[in-house]
Amino acid sequence: MPRAEWHDGRFDRLWVASLTPYKAGSFDVDEDALRRLLRYFLAPKNVAAGMAVIVNPEAGELFYLTRQEKRRNVEIALEESRGKAPLFAGVIDLRTEDVVRDAKEMAEMGVDGLFVMPPLGAIDITTSWNAQAYPEVWIDQVKAIAEEVDLPMIAHPVATPNIAYGNGFPLEATLRMCNEVPNMVGWKMTYNWDGARRIARGLRSLEAHVGILGAPAVYFHELAATGIFDGTVSGSYNYSLEPMLEHILAWRRNDLAEARRIWANGLAEMQEWVYSDYSRLHVRYKLCAWLRGLVAHPYMRPPMPRPRADEASIARRLLLGAGLDVVGDDVFRAGIADIESGRRFTVLREAPPRAAAAR
């Protein structure tokens, strides 16, 4: 595909940053559950609305997966998505040469594009990295990937939190990245509200189209209302796909009354809580996905922290308030007991997820 065609808006999709499910009572990747989750996302009505998948994103615990697990996740995702919707794969490692190696492997396996993140993502470097003064820390790495792999890219532009942008790459650096790396087709909007407006204006000024892809679902109503919403890259679909999709489709129809109704009918309150503590964001993604019955347990791999019992109770109330179905009382009580014990997997071994694809 010629690069010019990459920038015609074909990648302005509703990208879901997919979780990695584990087997009940362990941290072994549950391949069957991953297939069910992908089929849930890629149901015909969702694909018709523009949904597509990013496998091995930060929300999928990319930092804690082995090289073999990352490859296997991609193999499964390719089997489930081919011919239905594009598939992008996250790439990250400790050294640039290893990131390039992973990108080349993903390309050889047949992914449609790459999801690129700053070195070490949000684990280490973004706590001290001055992305305004030294944007080349990331730009040089992405260029190294582009020199070896001719695939479109979507950026996950996290950077040291600051007042102007929140948790996102600054404007000048963003424009430099997009101008110097023609592979860039989408920009995940990890920013606060003020930062999102600044970055969106900058992206709209580019000669080649780079999609403005909403990330924090808590801002989707405002982003859609102001027209800076070409698509999404969000982990929130892992627990609230149905009302989120209805809300987005209402905006596409210019049905403001319906969009407002859906947003005010529990969806806004739920997303406000999920995004109220960014240090717990991915913990809450996994917790809510478990409450929906989509994964076998609510735990991320250590050193990621366990969810708390109060978080589980709040999340369950808010999911129900948004009109979403959740696991039964017995499974919920068993999960709370497990969380309160301070240990993982004491009572959750016999609580498999429901078959989401059957809904």
C-alpha contacts under 8 A as a table, 3 or more apart, distances in Angstrom:
res1	aa1	res2	aa2	distance
1	M	5	E	6.78
1	M	6	W	7.60
2	P	5	E	5.59
2	P	6	W	7.11
3	R	6	W	5.14
3	R	7	H	7.27
3	R	182	P	7.58
3	R	183	N	7.26
4	A	7	H	5.72
4	A	8	D	7.32
5	E	8	D	5.43
6	W	9	G	7.27
6	W	10	R	6.89
6	W	11	F	7.41
6	W	152	P	6.75
6	W	183	N	7.85
6	W	185	V	6.54
7	H	10	R	7.25
7	H	11	F	7.90
7	H	185	V	6.01
7	H	208	A	6.09
7	H	209	H	5.01
7	H	210	V	6.56
8	D	209	H	6.74
9	G	12	D	5.25
9	G	209	H	7.03
9	G	210	V	7.86
9	G	211	G	6.89
10	R	13	R	7.40
11	F	185	V	6.90
11	F	186	G	7.17
11	F	211	G	7.32
12	D	186	G	7.26
12	D	211	G	5.60
12	D	212	I	7.73
12	D	213	L	7.26
12	D	230	D	5.51
12	D	231	G	5.01
12	D	232	T	7.65
13	R	50	G	5.19
13	R	51	M	5.84
13	R	52	A	6.33
13	R	230	D	7.48
13	R	231	G	4.93
13	R	232	T	6.40
14	L	49	A	7.89
14	L	50	G	5.54
14	L	51	M	4.41
14	L	52	A	5.97
14	L	231	G	5.08
14	L	232	T	4.71
14	L	233	V	6.53
15	W	51	M	5.72
15	W	52	A	4.76
15	W	53	V	5.27
15	W	54	I	6.41
15	W	231	G	7.35
15	W	232	T	5.41
15	W	233	V	4.62
15	W	234	S	6.56
16	V	41	F	7.81
16	V	51	M	7.22
16	V	52	A	6.36
16	V	53	V	5.09
16	V	54	I	6.00
16	V	232	T	7.50
16	V	233	V	5.62
16	V	234	S	5.24
16	V	235	G	5.84
16	V	236	S	7.75
16	V	237	Y	6.07
16	V	238	N	7.54
17	A	53	V	6.54
17	A	54	I	5.13
17	A	55	V	6.62
17	A	56	N	7.78
17	A	57	P	5.78
17	A	58	E	7.84
17	A	59	A	6.32
17	A	60	G	7.09
17	A	233	V	6.16
17	A	234	S	5.36
17	A	235	G	4.66
17	A	237	Y	7.83
17	A	238	N	7.90
18	S	53	V	6.78
18	S	54	I	6.14
18	S	55	V	5.66
18	S	56	N	7.05
18	S	57	P	6.83
18	S	59	A	6.79
18	S	60	G	5.74
18	S	235	G	6.41
18	S	238	N	6.73
19	L	55	V	7.90
19	L	56	N	7.72
19	L	57	P	7.85
19	L	59	A	5.82
19	L	60	G	4.05
19	L	61	E	7.36
19	L	235	G	7.52
19	L	238	N	6.95
19	L	286	K	7.33
20	T	29	V	6.96
20	T	30	D	7.99
20	T	34	L	6.70
20	T	56	N	7.57
20	T	60	G	4.82
20	T	61	E	6.83
21	P	29	V	5.97
21	P	30	D	5.58
21	P	31	E	7.74
21	P	33	A	6.20
21	P	34	L	5.93
21	P	295	V	5.54
21	P	296	A	7.23
22	Y	26	S	6.58
22	Y	27	F	5.26
22	Y	28	D	5.29
22	Y	29	V	4.39
22	Y	30	D	4.64
22	Y	33	A	7.78
22	Y	295	V	7.14
22	Y	296	A	6.70
22	Y	297	H	7.43
23	K	26	S	5.55
23	K	27	F	6.43
23	K	28	D	5.69
23	K	29	V	6.11
23	K	30	D	4.76
23	K	296	A	6.22
23	K	297	H	7.88
24	A	296	A	5.14
24	A	297	H	6.28
24	A	345	F	7.80
24	A	348	L	6.52
24	A	349	R	5.03
24	A	350	E	6.94
24	A	351	A	6.79
24	A	352	P	6.24
25	G	297	H	7.72
25	G	344	R	7.84
25	G	345	F	4.90
25	G	346	T	7.82
25	G	348	L	6.10
25	G	349	R	4.59
26	S	345	F	7.21
27	F	300	M	7.99
27	F	301	R	6.57
29	V	69	E	7.67
30	D	33	A	5.32
30	D	34	L	6.22
31	E	34	L	4.98
31	E	35	R	6.26
31	E	73	N	7.82
31	E	76	I	7.65
32	D	35	R	5.13
32	D	36	R	6.34
33	A	36	R	4.98
33	A	37	L	6.08
33	A	294	L	7.73
33	A	295	V	6.86
33	A	353	P	7.82
34	L	37	L	5.03
34	L	38	L	6.14
34	L	76	I	7.87
35	R	38	L	5.13
35	R	39	R	6.11
35	R	76	I	6.92
35	R	77	A	7.43
35	R	80	E	6.92
36	R	39	R	5.10
36	R	40	Y	6.11
36	R	355	A	6.67
36	R	356	A	6.20
36	R	357	A	5.65
37	L	40	Y	5.02
37	L	41	F	6.39
37	L	294	L	6.85
37	L	356	A	6.73
37	L	357	A	7.16
38	L	41	F	5.12
38	L	42	L	5.97
38	L	53	V	7.87
38	L	77	A	7.05
38	L	80	E	6.72
38	L	81	S	7.74
39	R	42	L	4.92
39	R	43	A	5.80
39	R	80	E	6.88
39	R	357	A	5.79
40	Y	43	A	5.49
40	Y	356	A	6.00
40	Y	357	A	4.76
41	F	46	N	6.57
41	F	47	V	7.85
41	F	51	M	7.23
41	F	52	A	7.68
41	F	53	V	7.71
42	L	45	K	7.99
42	L	46	N	5.94
42	L	47	V	5.58
42	L	51	M	6.94
42	L	52	A	7.09
42	L	81	S	7.17
42	L	84	K	7.28
42	L	85	A	7.60
43	A	46	N	5.36
43	A	47	V	6.27
43	A	357	A	7.78
44	P	47	V	5.15
44	P	48	A	6.03
45	K	48	A	5.03
45	K	49	A	6.38
46	N	49	A	5.08
46	N	50	G	6.57
46	N	51	M	5.51
46	N	245	L	7.99
47	V	50	G	5.01
47	V	51	M	4.74
47	V	52	A	6.83
47	V	84	K	6.98
47	V	85	A	6.63
48	A	51	M	7.27
49	A	249	L	7.69
51	M	85	A	7.26
52	A	85	A	5.37
52	A	86	P	5.78
52	A	87	L	6.51
53	V	85	A	7.63
53	V	86	P	6.93
53	V	87	L	5.34
53	V	88	F	6.55
54	I	57	P	6.38
54	I	87	L	5.95
54	I	88	F	4.78
54	I	89	A	5.49
54	I	90	G	6.98
54	I	115	F	7.29
55	V	60	G	7.23
55	V	73	N	7.08
55	V	74	V	6.53
55	V	77	A	7.00
55	V	87	L	7.40
55	V	88	F	6.46
55	V	89	A	4.98
55	V	90	G	6.33
56	N	59	A	7.68
56	N	60	G	5.19
56	N	61	E	6.98
56	N	62	L	5.17
56	N	70	K	6.63
56	N	73	N	7.31
56	N	74	V	7.72
56	N	89	A	5.91
56	N	90	G	4.95
56	N	91	V	7.61
57	P	60	G	5.03
57	P	61	E	6.87
57	P	62	L	5.78
57	P	89	A	7.20
57	P	90	G	5.03
57	P	115	F	7.31
58	E	61	E	5.30
58	E	62	L	5.30
58	E	63	F	6.99
58	E	90	G	7.78
58	E	121	G	7.96
59	A	62	L	7.37
59	A	235	G	6.38
59	A	282	H	5.78
59	A	285	Y	7.82
61	E	64	Y	5.47
61	E	65	L	6.54
61	E	300	M	7.51
61	E	301	R	7.70
62	L	65	L	5.37
62	L	70	K	7.41
62	L	90	G	7.46
62	L	92	I	7.67
63	F	92	I	7.52
63	F	93	D	7.75
64	Y	301	R	6.92
65	L	68	Q	8.00
65	L	69	E	5.84
65	L	70	K	6.15
66	T	69	E	5.07
66	T	70	K	6.21
67	R	70	K	5.18
67	R	71	R	6.31
68	Q	71	R	5.18
68	Q	72	R	6.16
69	E	72	R	5.03
69	E	73	N	6.07
70	K	73	N	5.19
70	K	74	V	6.37
71	R	74	V	5.15
71	R	75	E	6.24
71	R	106	M	7.67
72	R	75	E	4.93
72	R	76	I	6.24
73	N	76	I	5.26
73	N	77	A	6.12
74	V	77	A	4.97
74	V	78	L	5.99
74	V	89	A	7.05
74	V	106	M	7.70
74	V	111	V	7.92
75	E	78	L	5.21
75	E	79	E	6.33
75	E	109	M	7.50
76	I	79	E	5.13
76	I	80	E	6.31
77	A	80	E	5.10
77	A	81	S	5.88
77	A	87	L	7.53
78	L	81	S	5.22
78	L	82	R	5.51
78	L	87	L	7.08
78	L	110	G	7.59
78	L	111	V	7.08
79	E	82	R	5.98
81	S	84	K	5.33
81	S	85	A	5.84
81	S	86	P	7.09
81	S	87	L	6.76
82	R	85	A	6.63
82	R	86	P	7.36
82	R	87	L	7.82
83	G	86	P	7.93
86	P	111	V	7.89
86	P	112	D	5.84
86	P	113	G	7.97
87	L	111	V	5.71
87	L	112	D	5.35
87	L	113	G	6.68
88	F	111	V	5.88
88	F	112	D	5.62
88	F	113	G	4.49
88	F	114	L	5.00
88	F	115	F	6.12
89	A	106	M	7.09
89	A	111	V	6.77
89	A	113	G	6.59
89	A	114	L	4.99
89	A	115	F	5.52
90	G	114	L	5.89
90	G	115	F	4.38
90	G	116	V	6.08
90	G	117	M	7.79
91	V	99	V	6.10
91	V	102	D	6.23
91	V	103	A	6.14
91	V	114	L	6.96
91	V	115	F	6.35
91	V	116	V	5.90
91	V	117	M	7.28
92	I	98	D	7.88
92	I	99	V	5.22
92	I	102	D	7.61
92	I	116	V	7.22
92	I	117	M	6.67
92	I	119	P	7.02
92	I	120	L	7.16
92	I	121	G	7.92
93	D	96	T	7.16
93	D	98	D	5.88
93	D	99	V	5.20
93	D	119	P	7.34
93	D	120	L	6.92
94	L	98	D	7.03
94	L	99	V	7.54
94	L	119	P	6.98
94	L	120	L	6.42
95	R	98	D	5.25
95	R	99	V	6.41
95	R	119	P	7.95
96	T	99	V	5.00
96	T	100	V	6.17
96	T	119	P	7.95
96	T	141	Q	6.02
96	T	144	A	7.71
97	E	100	V	5.11
97	E	101	R	6.13
98	D	101	R	4.83
98	D	102	D	6.18
99	V	102	D	5.11
99	V	103	A	6.16
99	V	145	I	7.50
100	V	103	A	4.99
100	V	104	K	6.16
100	V	144	A	6.90
100	V	145	I	5.10
100	V	148	E	7.27
101	R	104	K	5.21
101	R	105	E	6.28
102	D	105	E	5.03
102	D	106	M	6.17
103	A	106	M	5.11
103	A	107	A	6.19
103	A	114	L	7.26
103	A	145	I	6.83
103	A	149	V	6.86
104	K	107	A	5.07
104	K	108	E	6.15
104	K	148	E	7.03
104	K	149	V	6.00
105	E	108	E	5.08
105	E	109	M	6.17
106	M	109	M	5.05
106	M	110	G	6.48
106	M	111	V	5.98
107	A	110	G	5.22
107	A	111	V	5.62
107	A	112	D	7.64
107	A	113	G	7.66
107	A	149	V	6.96
107	A	151	L	7.50
108	E	111	V	7.76
111	V	114	L	7.63
112	D	151	L	6.96
112	D	152	P	7.42
113	G	151	L	5.23
113	G	152	P	4.91
113	G	153	M	5.58
113	G	154	I	7.75
114	L	151	L	6.88
114	L	152	P	6.45
114	L	153	M	4.77
114	L	154	I	6.38
115	F	153	M	5.77
115	F	154	I	4.95
115	F	155	A	5.93
115	F	156	H	6.97
116	V	142	V	7.38
116	V	153	M	6.78
116	V	154	I	6.29
116	V	155	A	5.10
116	V	156	H	5.99
117	M	120	L	7.84
117	M	121	G	5.82
117	M	155	A	6.28
117	M	156	H	5.01
117	M	157	P	6.43
117	M	158	V	7.46
118	P	121	G	5.06
118	P	137	V	7.90
118	P	138	W	5.29
118	P	156	H	7.48
118	P	157	P	6.84
118	P	158	V	6.95
118	P	159	A	7.84
119	P	125	I	7.00
119	P	137	V	7.70
119	P	138	W	6.52
119	P	141	Q	7.99
120	L	123	I	5.83
120	L	124	D	6.08
120	L	125	I	6.11
120	L	126	T	7.94
121	G	124	D	7.13
121	G	125	I	7.01
121	G	126	T	6.84
121	G	158	V	7.03
122	A	125	I	6.77
122	A	126	T	5.41
122	A	127	T	7.42
122	A	158	V	6.92
122	A	159	A	7.58
123	I	126	T	7.06
123	I	127	T	7.84
124	D	127	T	5.84
124	D	128	S	7.75
125	I	128	S	5.76
125	I	129	W	5.51
126	T	129	W	5.15
126	T	158	V	7.25
126	T	159	A	5.03
126	T	160	T	4.60
126	T	161	P	7.87
127	T	159	A	7.86
127	T	160	T	5.45
127	T	161	P	7.80
128	S	160	T	6.40
129	W	134	Y	7.80
129	W	159	A	7.14
129	W	160	T	6.10
130	N	133	A	5.57
130	N	134	Y	5.92
130	N	135	P	7.62
130	N	159	A	7.88
130	N	160	T	6.81
131	A	134	Y	5.07
131	A	135	P	4.71
131	A	137	V	7.80
131	A	159	A	6.40
131	A	160	T	7.22
131	A	169	F	6.47
131	A	170	P	6.97
131	A	173	A	7.45
132	Q	135	P	5.97
132	Q	169	F	7.67
132	Q	170	P	6.04
132	Q	172	E	7.57
132	Q	173	A	6.58
134	Y	137	V	6.10
135	P	138	W	5.98
135	P	139	I	6.18
135	P	173	A	5.76
136	E	139	I	4.59
136	E	140	D	5.19
136	E	141	Q	7.85
137	V	140	D	6.06
137	V	141	Q	6.92
138	W	141	Q	5.19
138	W	142	V	6.36
139	I	142	V	5.19
139	I	143	K	6.16
139	I	177	M	5.95
140	D	143	K	5.06
140	D	144	A	6.20
141	Q	144	A	5.03
141	Q	145	I	6.45
142	V	145	I	5.06
142	V	146	A	6.22
142	V	181	V	7.62
143	K	146	A	4.95
143	K	147	E	6.13
143	K	180	E	8.00
143	K	181	V	6.44
144	A	147	E	5.24
144	A	148	E	6.81
145	I	148	E	5.46
145	I	149	V	5.87
146	A	149	V	5.06
146	A	150	D	6.00
146	A	151	L	7.50
146	A	181	V	7.34
146	A	183	N	7.00
147	E	150	D	7.38
150	D	183	N	7.44
151	L	183	N	6.44
152	P	183	N	4.66
152	P	184	M	5.96
152	P	185	V	6.13
153	M	183	N	5.56
153	M	184	M	4.76
153	M	185	V	5.75
153	M	186	G	6.79
154	I	184	M	5.94
154	I	185	V	5.83
154	I	186	G	4.46
154	I	187	W	5.74
154	I	188	K	7.07
155	A	184	M	7.25
155	A	186	G	6.31
155	A	187	W	5.04
155	A	188	K	5.84
156	H	187	W	6.84
156	H	188	K	5.35
156	H	189	M	7.87
156	H	190	T	7.41
157	P	168	G	5.51
157	P	169	F	5.22
157	P	187	W	7.40
157	P	188	K	6.66
157	P	189	M	7.62
157	P	190	T	6.77
158	V	167	N	5.52
158	V	168	G	4.45
158	V	169	F	5.85
158	V	190	T	6.54
159	A	167	N	5.52
159	A	168	G	4.81
159	A	169	F	5.27
160	T	167	N	6.07
160	T	168	G	7.09
161	P	165	Y	7.26
161	P	166	G	4.99
161	P	167	N	4.34
161	P	168	G	6.86
162	N	165	Y	5.84
162	N	166	G	5.04
162	N	167	N	6.71
163	I	166	G	5.69
164	A	194	D	6.80
164	A	195	G	5.83
165	Y	168	G	5.67
165	Y	169	F	7.48
165	Y	170	P	6.70
165	Y	191	Y	5.44
165	Y	192	N	5.72
165	Y	193	W	7.93
165	Y	194	D	6.59
165	Y	195	G	3.96
165	Y	196	A	7.21
166	G	190	T	7.78
166	G	191	Y	5.12
166	G	192	N	4.77
166	G	195	G	6.62
167	N	190	T	6.10
167	N	191	Y	5.47
167	N	192	N	7.12
168	G	189	M	7.67
168	G	190	T	5.58
168	G	191	Y	5.15
168	G	195	G	7.82
169	F	173	A	6.69
169	F	174	T	6.28
170	P	173	A	5.56
170	P	174	T	6.07
170	P	199	I	7.72
171	L	174	T	4.97
171	L	175	L	6.24
171	L	198	R	7.06
171	L	199	I	5.67
171	L	202	G	6.85
172	E	175	L	5.33
172	E	176	R	6.24
173	A	176	R	5.00
173	A	177	M	6.12
174	T	177	M	5.15
174	T	178	C	6.29
174	T	199	I	7.73
175	L	178	C	5.19
175	L	179	N	6.02
175	L	202	G	6.85
175	L	203	L	7.13
175	L	206	L	7.70
176	R	179	N	5.20
176	R	180	E	5.93
177	M	180	E	5.32
177	M	181	V	5.82
178	C	181	V	5.36
178	C	182	P	6.44
178	C	184	M	5.90
178	C	210	V	7.71
179	N	182	P	6.46
179	N	206	L	7.73
181	V	184	M	5.98
182	P	185	V	7.85
184	M	187	W	7.78
184	M	210	V	6.69
185	V	209	H	6.94
185	V	210	V	4.61
185	V	211	G	6.06
186	G	210	V	4.93
186	G	211	G	4.31
186	G	212	I	6.27
186	G	213	L	6.54
187	W	210	V	6.63
187	W	211	G	5.96
187	W	212	I	5.51
187	W	213	L	5.75
188	K	212	I	6.68
188	K	213	L	4.83
188	K	214	G	6.11
188	K	215	A	5.99
188	K	232	T	7.24
188	K	233	V	6.00
189	M	196	A	6.42
189	M	212	I	6.79
189	M	213	L	5.73
189	M	214	G	5.09
189	M	215	A	5.27
189	M	216	P	7.63
190	T	196	A	7.84
190	T	214	G	7.56
190	T	215	A	5.64
190	T	216	P	6.65
191	Y	194	D	7.75
191	Y	195	G	5.31
191	Y	196	A	5.26
192	N	195	G	5.22
192	N	196	A	5.99
193	W	196	A	5.10
193	W	197	R	6.51
193	W	219	Y	7.43
194	D	197	R	5.40
194	D	198	R	6.54
195	G	198	R	5.16
195	G	199	I	6.09
196	A	199	I	5.21
196	A	200	A	5.86
197	R	200	A	5.13
197	R	201	R	6.26
197	R	228	I	7.83
198	R	201	R	5.41
198	R	202	G	6.41
199	I	202	G	5.02
199	I	203	L	6.14
200	A	203	L	5.09
200	A	204	R	6.14
200	A	212	I	6.61
200	A	228	I	6.33
201	R	204	R	5.14
201	R	205	S	6.41
202	G	205	S	5.17
202	G	206	L	6.94
203	L	206	L	5.50
203	L	209	H	7.67
203	L	210	V	6.41
203	L	211	G	7.88
203	L	212	I	7.40
204	R	209	H	7.40
204	R	210	V	7.82
206	L	209	H	6.55
206	L	210	V	7.67
211	G	230	D	5.71
211	G	231	G	7.14
212	I	228	I	6.50
212	I	229	F	5.74
212	I	230	D	5.13
212	I	231	G	6.50
212	I	232	T	7.66
213	L	229	F	6.21
213	L	230	D	5.78
213	L	231	G	4.61
213	L	232	T	4.10
213	L	233	V	5.77
214	G	217	A	7.21
214	G	219	Y	7.79
214	G	220	F	6.70
214	G	223	L	7.57
214	G	229	F	6.23
214	G	230	D	7.73
214	G	231	G	6.18
214	G	232	T	4.31
214	G	233	V	5.99
214	G	234	S	7.11
215	A	232	T	5.90
215	A	233	V	5.17
215	A	234	S	4.78
215	A	235	G	7.83
216	P	219	Y	5.93
216	P	220	F	7.26
216	P	234	S	6.70
216	P	236	S	7.93
216	P	275	Y	7.15
217	A	220	F	5.19
217	A	234	S	7.01
217	A	236	S	6.53
217	A	271	Q	6.27
218	V	221	H	7.53
218	V	268	A	6.53
218	V	271	Q	5.01
218	V	272	E	5.58
218	V	275	Y	6.81
219	Y	222	E	5.54
219	Y	223	L	6.06
220	F	223	L	5.04
220	F	224	A	5.96
220	F	229	F	7.83
221	H	224	A	5.38
221	H	225	A	6.18
221	H	259	A	7.94
221	H	263	W	7.30
222	E	225	A	4.99
222	E	226	T	6.24
223	L	226	T	5.32
223	L	227	G	6.21
223	L	228	I	5.33
223	L	229	F	5.57
224	A	227	G	5.19
224	A	228	I	6.26
224	A	229	F	5.34
224	A	248	I	7.85
224	A	251	W	6.70
225	A	228	I	7.95
225	A	251	W	7.72
226	T	229	F	7.92
227	G	230	D	7.96
229	F	232	T	7.52
234	S	237	Y	6.51
235	G	238	N	5.75
235	G	285	Y	6.83
236	S	239	Y	5.87
236	S	240	S	6.07
236	S	241	L	7.22
236	S	285	Y	6.66
237	Y	240	S	5.08
237	Y	241	L	4.26
237	Y	244	M	7.28
238	N	241	L	6.53
238	N	285	Y	6.86
238	N	288	C	7.93
238	N	289	A	5.81
239	Y	285	Y	6.89
239	Y	288	C	5.57
239	Y	289	A	4.73
239	Y	292	R	6.35
240	S	243	P	6.22
240	S	244	M	6.19
240	S	319	L	7.89
240	S	324	L	7.39
241	L	244	M	5.25
241	L	245	L	5.95
242	E	245	L	5.36
242	E	246	E	6.29
243	P	246	E	4.98
243	P	247	H	6.01
243	P	262	I	7.03
243	P	267	L	7.03
243	P	322	A	7.61
244	M	247	H	5.12
244	M	248	I	6.26
244	M	267	L	7.67
245	L	248	I	5.14
245	L	249	L	6.08
246	E	249	L	5.18
246	E	250	A	6.15
246	E	262	I	7.61
247	H	250	A	5.18
247	H	251	W	6.54
247	H	258	E	7.65
247	H	259	A	5.23
247	H	262	I	5.98
247	H	263	W	6.85
248	I	251	W	5.20
248	I	252	R	6.34
248	I	259	A	7.53
249	L	252	R	4.93
249	L	253	R	6.34
250	A	253	R	5.17
250	A	254	N	6.29
250	A	255	D	5.16
250	A	256	L	7.01
250	A	258	E	6.08
250	A	259	A	5.21
251	W	254	N	4.82
251	W	255	D	5.76
251	W	256	L	6.42
251	W	259	A	5.99
252	R	255	D	7.51
255	D	258	E	5.51
255	D	259	A	6.24
256	L	259	A	5.03
256	L	260	R	6.04
257	A	260	R	5.21
257	A	261	R	6.14
258	E	261	R	4.93
258	E	262	I	6.19
259	A	262	I	5.35
259	A	263	W	6.11
260	R	263	W	5.09
260	R	264	A	5.97
261	R	264	A	5.26
261	R	265	N	5.93
262	I	265	N	5.07
262	I	266	G	7.52
262	I	267	L	6.70
263	W	266	G	6.68
263	W	267	L	5.11
263	W	268	A	5.25
264	A	267	L	6.38
264	A	268	A	6.00
264	A	269	E	7.71
265	N	268	A	7.48
265	N	321	G	7.55
265	N	322	A	6.11
266	G	269	E	5.34
266	G	270	M	6.16
266	G	318	L	6.93
266	G	319	L	7.89
266	G	321	G	5.23
266	G	322	A	4.08
266	G	323	G	7.50
267	L	270	M	5.26
267	L	271	Q	6.27
267	L	321	G	7.97
267	L	322	A	5.22
268	A	271	Q	5.28
268	A	272	E	5.99
269	E	272	E	5.11
269	E	273	W	6.40
269	E	318	L	7.22
270	M	273	W	5.36
270	M	274	V	6.36
270	M	315	A	7.58
270	M	318	L	5.25
270	M	319	L	6.72
270	M	322	A	7.17
271	Q	274	V	5.01
271	Q	275	Y	6.07
272	E	275	Y	5.40
272	E	276	S	5.84
273	W	276	S	5.01
273	W	277	D	7.79
274	V	277	D	7.08
274	V	281	L	6.36
274	V	284	R	6.31
274	V	285	Y	7.73
275	Y	278	Y	5.94
275	Y	281	L	6.19
277	D	280	R	5.52
277	D	281	L	6.35
278	Y	281	L	4.82
279	S	282	H	7.96
280	R	283	V	5.17
280	R	284	R	6.09
281	L	284	R	5.21
281	L	285	Y	6.32
282	H	285	Y	4.83
282	H	286	K	6.32
283	V	286	K	5.39
283	V	287	L	6.15
283	V	298	P	7.93
283	V	299	Y	7.47
283	V	300	M	6.88
283	V	304	M	7.67
283	V	305	P	7.25
283	V	306	R	7.18
283	V	307	P	6.18
284	R	287	L	4.85
284	R	288	C	5.91
284	R	307	P	7.18
284	R	311	E	7.83
285	Y	288	C	5.35
285	Y	289	A	6.14
286	K	289	A	5.06
286	K	290	W	6.20
286	K	295	V	7.92
286	K	298	P	5.31
286	K	299	Y	6.74
286	K	300	M	7.16
287	L	290	W	5.19
287	L	291	L	6.31
287	L	297	H	7.76
287	L	298	P	4.47
287	L	299	Y	7.17
287	L	307	P	6.76
287	L	312	A	6.88
287	L	315	A	7.95
288	C	291	L	4.91
288	C	292	R	6.20
288	C	298	P	7.65
288	C	312	A	7.80
288	C	315	A	6.44
288	C	316	R	7.56
288	C	319	L	7.92
289	A	292	R	5.05
289	A	293	G	6.43
289	A	294	L	5.41
289	A	295	V	6.12
289	A	298	P	7.40
290	W	293	G	5.02
290	W	294	L	5.60
290	W	295	V	4.91
290	W	296	A	6.28
290	W	297	H	5.60
290	W	298	P	5.22
290	W	327	V	7.93
290	W	353	P	7.58
291	L	294	L	7.59
291	L	298	P	7.90
291	L	316	R	6.68
291	L	326	V	5.31
291	L	327	V	5.53
291	L	332	F	7.46
292	R	295	V	7.99
292	R	324	L	7.71
292	R	325	D	6.34
292	R	326	V	4.44
292	R	327	V	5.91
293	G	296	A	7.15
293	G	326	V	6.42
293	G	327	V	5.54
293	G	353	P	4.77
293	G	354	R	5.30
293	G	356	A	7.49
294	L	353	P	5.37
294	L	354	R	6.32
294	L	355	A	7.49
294	L	356	A	6.15
295	V	298	P	7.29
295	V	352	P	7.43
295	V	353	P	5.25
296	A	348	L	7.94
296	A	351	A	6.28
296	A	352	P	4.81
296	A	353	P	4.85
297	H	335	G	7.90
297	H	348	L	6.92
297	H	351	A	7.72
297	H	352	P	7.94
298	P	306	R	7.99
298	P	307	P	7.26
299	Y	306	R	5.97
299	Y	307	P	7.13
299	Y	344	R	7.72
300	M	304	M	5.86
300	M	305	P	7.23
300	M	306	R	7.12
301	R	304	M	5.77
302	P	305	P	6.57
306	R	339	I	7.43
307	P	311	E	6.62
307	P	312	A	7.20
307	P	339	I	7.06
308	R	311	E	5.16
308	R	312	A	6.43
308	R	339	I	6.46
308	R	340	E	7.47
309	A	312	A	5.09
309	A	313	S	6.39
309	A	336	I	5.70
309	A	339	I	6.07
309	A	340	E	6.27
310	D	313	S	5.15
310	D	314	I	6.18
311	E	314	I	5.16
311	E	315	A	5.90
312	A	315	A	5.12
312	A	316	R	6.07
312	A	336	I	7.35
313	S	316	R	5.24
313	S	317	R	6.31
314	I	317	R	5.22
314	I	318	L	6.21
315	A	318	L	5.15
315	A	319	L	6.01
316	R	319	L	5.19
316	R	320	L	6.20
316	R	326	V	7.21
317	R	320	L	5.29
317	R	321	G	6.06
318	L	321	G	4.78
318	L	322	A	6.21
319	L	322	A	5.17
319	L	323	G	6.62
319	L	324	L	5.40
319	L	325	D	7.37
319	L	326	V	7.43
320	L	323	G	5.08
320	L	324	L	5.15
320	L	325	D	6.35
320	L	326	V	7.16
321	G	324	L	7.34
327	V	331	V	6.31
327	V	332	F	6.44
328	G	331	V	5.55
328	G	332	F	6.20
329	D	332	F	4.99
329	D	333	R	6.00
330	D	333	R	5.25
330	D	334	A	6.16
331	V	334	A	5.10
331	V	335	G	6.09
331	V	351	A	6.55
332	F	335	G	5.04
332	F	336	I	6.22
333	R	336	I	5.08
333	R	337	A	6.19
334	A	337	A	5.14
334	A	338	D	6.23
334	A	347	V	6.21
334	A	348	L	6.75
335	G	338	D	5.05
335	G	339	I	6.20
335	G	347	V	7.26
335	G	348	L	6.49
336	I	339	I	5.07
336	I	340	E	6.02
337	A	340	E	5.14
337	A	341	S	6.10
337	A	347	V	7.66
338	D	341	S	5.22
338	D	342	G	7.14
338	D	343	R	6.64
338	D	344	R	6.38
338	D	345	F	6.58
338	D	346	T	5.72
338	D	347	V	5.90
338	D	348	L	7.12
339	I	342	G	5.78
339	I	343	R	6.75
339	I	344	R	6.90
340	E	343	R	7.81
341	S	344	R	7.92
341	S	346	T	7.98
343	R	346	T	6.71
345	F	348	L	5.27
345	F	349	R	6.37
346	T	349	R	7.37
347	V	350	E	7.38
348	L	351	A	5.34
349	R	352	P	7.71
353	P	356	A	7.94
355	A	358	A	5.63
355	A	359	R	7.57
356	A	359	R	5.72
